[in-house]
Amino acid sequence: QVHLVESGGGLVQAGGSLRLSCAPSGSRFSINAMGWYRQAPGKARELVARITSEDITNYADSVKGRFAISRDNAKNTVYLQMNSLKPEDTAVYYCNLRASDYTDYWGKGTLVTVSS
């Protein structure tokens, strides 16, 4: 059983910054990629940023230049540094882990609210 522990969400003013972190616990496994998705009210869940085991990253166009994803291999932890936040970044952010067998695991989500 894999659990993803997320932290770092909260309320911030537009233009501010937050850092999300996500660490898996439970069974040991090989990771293919980890990333962050978000879901705003009334909208579908969308990819925000993703980093593979080869450190290949990809970002949603809406966050390029503002968000940065990184990982600490020793801790199996992934971080999402979010700068220049906008009200439209308001959403529940979900951590995703894709294991080497392509099984997807999800965190419970952390709320990010950006006030104007």
N, C-alpha and C positions, 0 to 999 in steps of 0.2 A: 504494500500500500504506500502510495506516495502522497505527501501533503506539501503544498506550496505555501510558504508563510510570507505574506506581503506586508510591507510597512511603508510609511512615508506620505500617505495621502493627507489631504486637509484643505483648508480654506486659504486662499492667497489672493492678493489684488492683482489686477492685470499688470503685466510687466515683471511680475515676481518670478521666483524660482521654487521648485520643489525637486526632491530626489526620492524616487521610489526604489525599493529593494525587494528582492524575492529570493528565497532560499528554499530548496527542497529538503524534506526530512522523510525518514522512513526507509524503504528498501533501497539498496544500492543498485545502480543501473548506469548504462552509458547514455550520454546525452547527445542528441543530434543537433538540437538548437533550443534556445530559450528566447522568449520575447514578451512583449506587452501588447495587449489589445485593449480597446476601449469601447464602451457602449454608452451613448448619450440617450436621454429619454426619447422614446419614439423612433430611435434609429437602430440600424443593424450594428452588430459588433464588427469592428474594423481593426486591421493591423495598424499598430503605431510604429513599432520597431522590433527588429529581430536580429539575433546574432547566432551564428552557427559555431560548431565546435572548431571550425577552421578560421574563426574570427571574421567571417564574411557578414557584413551588416546590410540591412536594407530598412528603409524608412518610408512612411507615408509621405506623400508630397507636401501635405499640410504642415508637417513638423520638421522638414529638412532645414538644417541651419539653426534650429532652436533646441531640438532634443538630441541627446547622445546616449546610446546604449553601450554598456561595457559589462565585463564579467570578471570575477575573481575565481580562477579555476580551483585554487586551493580550497575555497569555501563553497564552490558550486553556486555562487551567488551572482545574480544579474542585477544591474542597476540601470535606472533610467533617469538621467539628469534632464530636467525640463526647465528651460529658460525662456524668458520673454513670453510668459504664458498669456493666453488670450481667453476671453469668456467662452469662446467656442471650443476650448480644450476641456471644458467642464464635462465630466463623464465618470463612470465607474471604470477603473483601469484593472484589467485582469492579467495576471502573470500566466504565461503558457510555457510548458516544457514539453518538447517532443523527444521521446526516447529514441534510441538507435533502432528499435523495432517499429518506429513511427507511431507509437501510441502517444496520444496527447493527454496531458494532465493540465488541470486548471486550478488556479487559486480562487478564493471566494470573492475577490475584488476589493479594491480600496477606492473610496470616493475622492475625487479631485474637483474642487469647486473654485472657479476663478471669477472674482467679482469685478465689475467694471467701474 
